Amino acid sequence: MGAQRIGFLGLGAMGSGMAKRLLAAGFPVSVYNRTTAKAQALAEHGAVVAPSPGEAVAGADVVLLSLATAEVVEELLFTSGALARAGAGAVVADMSTVSPAAAQASAARVRAAGFGALDACVLGNARHAGDGELRFMIGGDESDVDKARPVLEVLAKEIVHLGPNGKGATAKIALNLIMGVQMQVLAEAVVLGEAAGLPRGRLIEMIAASGYSSPVMRFKSGVMARRAFDRPDFRLSLMRKDLRLAMDQAADLGVSLPATAASLEVLTAAVEAGHGELDCAAILLQVEHG
């Protein structure tokens, strides 16, 4: 049996890295992106660039989604009619960060159409995507995880099946709120130290090397030190969206998240100030001038 055929919708920094990785591993990959130039860039790596979502997923064994919001998932997978064109018995693995309720609702529609459905959420950045070092947190039936595993294993250094649909989305939101709060705290530490006369560069170096740091904080410390906010690895607007999802779920569960709420308030102000398309480390700009 040959390699599974893959239909890939969504070619941002993460999606492009994953698609290249799969092509290099010998999988036949058809891609679609609403911004055509991003899809065309993959043609030289062997991807079939489809003119529509339906063409991209036609006959696919595994459909991968890496999209910004639940609304875009709705548009490309369902409204376009693409889902109906997937191959018989295909598994749809949605790697988008959406609410658990949206993940469950989408999965129910996918299963009703006769396909497998996973919320296959990922931890990592674009470099991890290209190097096959992502961590997958998955909700869905174990049999569907097994069907998609040959594809996921090319992309991942860890695959964790957490239970039914919605559990992968829940884990992603819980972990992403840590990043959002970390960026806020990092920015505040830099602004406080600099206001007190500490050299910005030296302070950031000490934070990054300290026991208080983490891999993501070390990475984003460098972004803040260089003020390289216009080459986003993860857009500030998406960070705000993810913390909003966390607060919405907390409200549904009757859980209080005061640190997350405070970070969301500053992220919202940063988006309103025009920083939404910058890297999430640009929260520093809002803390500096807010």
PyMOL commands that set and color helices and strands:
alter all, ss='L'
color gray80, all
select helices_A, chain A and resi 13-24+36-40+43-45+53-57+70-79+82-85+100-112+126-131+142-155+167-195+200-209+215-226+236-253+258-275+280-289
alter helices_A, ss='H'
color red, helices_A
select strands_A, chain A and resi 6-9+29-32+48-49+62-65+91-94+116-123+134-140+156-163
alter strands_A, ss='S'
color yellow, strands_A
deselect
rebuild
show_as cartoon
